[in-house]
């Protein structure tokens, strides 16, 4: 008689906090707010999220209060599928409106959201201005 053993490997989703302002924090600059345990922001400890990670938790200062955001990969097929969120950190998001004209480096900004054709996800391209 033959026995079959089935092993299931389950990977737990990383713990996430709630996007938005974090009560009890105050800040004056982008590096004041740090990611604590991947679920919240703190000014007393944690890890800086500057520059922002491609995915995962990030914290930044918005109007004197630390804000937490979980950055997800954004699927795309062309550059116009991508846009930039600037708060609480700079990160790519799905475009909600059509671009009227192509991005002009340094005239329109130092950073551009583009679609990486290899991974089919949005990323940020920086320009030296």
N, C-alpha and C positions, 0 to 999 in steps of 0.2 A: 504494500500500500504506500502511495506517495502522498506526502503532505506539502501543501503550498502555504508559504508564509508571505503575507503582503505587508510591506512597510510603507506607511504614509509619512511623508515629510511635510509638515506644515510650517510655513514661515509666518511669524507674527508681523502684522503691520507695525511700523514704528509709531510710537506714541506721538500724538499731535495735540497742540493746543488750539484754542479758539482764535481765529484771525481777528485783529483789532487792537484797541488800546489796552494796556495792562495797568490795572489799578495800582496806585501806590508808587508809581515810577515818575521821575521827572528827569529831563535831559536837556542838553543845550547843543549837542552835536551828534553826528552820525555814529561815532564810535562809543558813545556813552551807554548805549543799550546793547546788551549781550544776550545770546541764547543760553538759557539755563535748562538743562535736562531735555532739550529738544522740544519742550512743551510751552515755554513762556519766556519772557524777557526779564532781565534784571539789570540794575545798575551797580549791584554789589559783587557780582561774580558772573562766571559763565564764559562763553567763547564769542569773540567778535564775529559778526557776519559781514564784514567789509573786506573785500568786495563780496557781494551776495553770492551764495552758492547757486549752482545750476538747478538743483532740486533740494527740497527739504526745508528746515526751519530757518528763518531769518528775522532779525529785529532791526528797527531803525527808529529815529526820533522824528515825530510829527507834532508840530506845535507844542513842544515842551513835554510830551508824553511818549514813552516807549510804546511802539506798536509791533505786534507779532504777525507774521505771515508764513504760511506753508506754501512753498513754491512747487508747483506741479509741472511736469513736462507738457509742452503745448504742441499738439500735432499740426503739421502744415504740409502743403504741397508747393506753395509759392510764397515769396516775400510778403505779398500783400495780405497773407493770412496772419501775420505777426504784428504786434504792437508792443510798446513799452509801458509798463506801470512805473511810476517814479516814487511812489510812497508805499510802505515805509523804506523800501530799498528799490534799486533799479532792477527789474526782472521782466522777462518776456511774458506776454499774455496773448490771448486770441484777439485779433482785430475785430472791433465791433462796427467800424465804418470803413468805407472804401477810401483808399488813398487817391487824392486828386492828381498828384504828380509824383514822380520818382523822388526818393530821398536825395538831398544834396548835402554831402558831407561838409561839416563845419558851418554851413549856412543854416541848415535845419537842426543841427545839433552835433555833439561829439559821439553819440551812441545811436546805433540803428538796430532795430529788430529785423532779423533775416531768417529765412528758412534754410536749415542745413539739409542739402539734398541727399546726403548720405544717411543721416539718421531720421529725416523727415520730422524734425522738431525745430521749434524756434530757438534762436540763441541771440546773444547781443554781440554786435561788432562795434569795436571802439575805433575811433579815428583820431589821429594826432593832428590837432588843430593849432 
